[in-house]
């Protein structure tokens, strides 16, 4: 009887181990999505009077960072598909207004950008007058209320900055449906970036992505040129309710699919935005492609 009991315990232990292994396998089953994602930075218009008041009152001006989901994502979300964002990052910079350049790669300011960038409170960054430039929480309707702003170099941002972000909460209660270019999409508001105007200049803000050449994806900037305040990485990992990665059809590694490395059919990059002051002469080549669609 003793030998029988030991044998039963052994069999039971083996079955439990197999069950756990199968659970891990099924829990990490990736999900193929024939859809497209794009980041977008809000375009905010200020009147000349509003801009002057913001300068006088030292007002922090927020710009939303959102994600647009297109094509199969729409069908999935319509049918109750649950997803999360995991181990992702977003980097951005204040760009100059050079003519004849693509708006997503206009050169970043190297000195004296037209706005201060608000940063992690742990850095203790201040404006020229000594007032605090600590970023506040994003509104409760946003998916990420308190981004993990970069502090690793202990350098206050001047013209470029970034954050890590992820959440254990599904975003099906945060996104909203809208129409862009005649097609229905979903938009998820991630978090706010905050800026303070230095003078009456518009502030062009674009994405920064320093992909390695081996990734096969074009980089917007070189990491060594970013002044140390950001690693210049933009990453987007989406996982399903079973913690499996969502991946595009041609992804080389479905288990770990960073959508910012996907081809243009599946990743639309970072659509630039910024703070645009009315009645101040502007160059028009930097207008975001979704700027007139009523997204924001």
ABEGO torsion letter per residue (X at the ends): XAAAAAAAAAAAAAAAAAAAAAAAAAAABBBBBBBBBBBBBBBBBBBAAAAAAAAAAGBBBBBBBBBBBBEAAAAAAAAGBBBBBBGBBBBBBBBBABBGBBAAABBBBABGBABBBBBBAAAGBBBAAGBBABBBBBBAABABABBBBBAAAGBBBAABBBBBBBBABBAAAABBBBBBGGBBBBBBBABBBBBBBABBBBBBBBBBBBBBAAAGBBBABBAAAAGGABAGBBBBBBBBAAGBBBBBAABABAABBBAAABBAAABAEBBBBEBBBBGBBBBAAABBAAAAAGAX
